[in-house]
Amino acid sequence: MVDEVRVFRLLRAITDDLGVLRRESEAGAERRADPMWLRGVKYTFVTSIEACVDIAQHICSAQGWGPPMDNGDAMKVLGRQGVLTAEISDAMREAVGFRNILVHEYVEVSDEVVMSRLGELGDLDKFVKQVTAFLHGGPRVSR
């Protein structure tokens, strides 16, 4: 059984992180010149995507749809089961890859890639909405 309290807590954390990322996407040159600014943005991406992974893994386990082969596969399973649309399932698999690069290859991460991701937060928003709809017992999305 899905632990809705846990999942809603994680969804709230993602929503909070998205608010931070949106504010930081509008930061001026002086703020961006602070060496901690980009590090903070990267960390916020990591925590928001990691919360998505935690949700996906939990739902797969609770529903008996797993175990997924890896975190990206957990997003694929949610797509196959109609929790996420195919488009968002694919986008979230890419987000998991981005998170992996931030965590494991952080020295080589292109700042331009991180900056471009600041303008592409819609997929995380859609993940939150689609998982929320699933928890509220709404119809599954079209695959």
JOBELKA-V484183 format. One line per field, one symbol per residue. ss: DSSP state (h for helix, s for strand, l for the rest). phi: phi as a letter, one per 20 degrees, with the letter a starting at -180 (. if undefined). A space follows every 10 residues. Layout:
BEGIN
ss: ???
phi: ???
END
This chain:
BEGIN
ss: lllhhhhhhh hhhhhhhhhh hhhhhlllhh hhhlhhhhhh hhhhhhhhhh hhhhhhhhhh hhhlllllll hhhhhhhhhh lllllhhhhh hhhhhhhhhh hhhhlhhhll hhhhhhhhll lhhhhhhhhh hhhhhlllll lll
phi: .fefffffff ffffffffff fffffdffff fffffeffff fffffgffff fffgfffffg ffemeceffa fffgffffff enfdfgffgf ffffffffgf fgeecgfeff ffffffffec efffgfggff fffgfemfff ffe
END
